[in-house]
Amino acid sequence: MYSMLLTKNSGRIIGPIATLLGWVMDKIFELLSMIGLPNVGLAIIIMTILVNVLMLPLTYKQQKFSKLQRKMQPELNKIQNKYKGKTDEASVTAQQRETQEVYAKYGVNPAGSCVQLLIQMPILFGLYRVFYNIPAYLETVKAAFFPLAEELYAADPAGKVLSTLSGAAQFSKNISSDTFAAGGEAAHNIVIDVLNKCNTADWAILKENFAALSSSIDSTVSKLTTYNNFLGINIANSPSFLLKTSFADKAWLGMFAAIMVPVLAAATQFINIKMMPTADNNGNDQTAATMKSMNLMMPIMSAFFCYTLPAGMGIYWIASAVVRSIIQVFMNKHIDKMDIDAMIEKNMEKYNEKKQKEGNVHYAASKSGSSTRNYSTSLSRSDEKKLEEKKKANQSRKYKSGSLTAKANMLNRSYDSEDK
């Protein structure tokens, strides 16, 4: 089954999120058009800022988790060393209990970071979907492809010329499908999908093969240039293509812009990673080496993707890293001012109250925020009543004179009387 980008994503999770984000971006583009700035690159930047601001509560929780994780890691390491090599049930249970108490002491949910990432990832994927196929979500941009899409289909109903364009490879099944052959809106959408991936060379091929449509092609290209031109580059083209054409035309400014997109993507990604709080590796050289490799590879991967994908994706990548870095500066200042000891003491008080209500083991803390374990077992009223009834039943039970059970019962009574 083929898929048409212009019909939007139909996934159960990504689909609705992409549709909502696309609707918001469409409104942003409409507002920009009203003030005479109908620019996709500018809309991407505004949308990126908006999404990062909306995700600020999740980002804050994630940063707070990292801060507390660094603080409590030495205690977790002590517990791990304490039970290292012990696999018996009692040791495993004790280790789990003590680990849980440390997490409770700091008010940290071990799965909290994963939950935050699970919430953020669909949003990021939905945002990527919108940016990757703008006409599917921005009605004004989609309208710019008409009437050319209809005229091209009428002139090339089999899609012979269309399939030769550089952006047609991923839509080859769509072009050869019965839906494309049937014509109508679905076929026009496939044409727009292909045209949306066209670069400057592709538009030249269309003009060469369809001279009668030159006027429509020029009109469409003019509108798309207005929408896609950002700081002198066409964000529909990839930096690799821009570099190649600029070099052939000796357009030095175009070459510089093409090079700067992946370079800035890598640089901003590197800066953003350096500003992010990281967990203490506690002398683990292997962990430190792995983190160092990942921190080096991520900027390189960013540069590669932003060099090969349309420049619009590079703008998003750069804008996102810059916005995250700015947010990180203020967040780091705020988190550094947090009174961790007061937070720990408050969390421990809540933990004690919860355990006391449950009638279970509780965890006591000193006022300074340092921890001291004080285990005590308390029974609920119902449990005490059952135990008392059991004692009375044993005391009233008649045993054979001189038997072991009779002697044991007498000894038990003597202990009870001493306790009283």
BELPE-V350732 format. One record per helix or strand. SS is the DSSP state (A for helix, B for strand). FROM is the first residue (numbers start at 1). TO is the last residue. If there is no record, write none. Layout:
{{SS & FROM & TO} {SS & FROM & TO}}
//
This chain:
{{A & 5 & 7} {A & 14 & 34} {A & 40 & 54} {A & 56 & 82} {A & 89 & 106} {A & 112 & 132} {A & 134 & 136} {A & 139 & 143} {A & 148 & 155} {A & 162 & 164} {A & 166 & 175} {A & 178 & 182} {A & 184 & 196} {A & 200 & 209} {A & 211 & 228} {B & 229 & 230} {B & 233 & 234} {B & 238 & 238} {A & 239 & 249} {A & 252 & 275} {A & 285 & 308} {B & 310 & 310} {A & 311 & 336} {A & 340 & 358} {B & 365 & 365} {B & 371 & 371} {A & 381 & 396} {A & 404 & 419}}
//
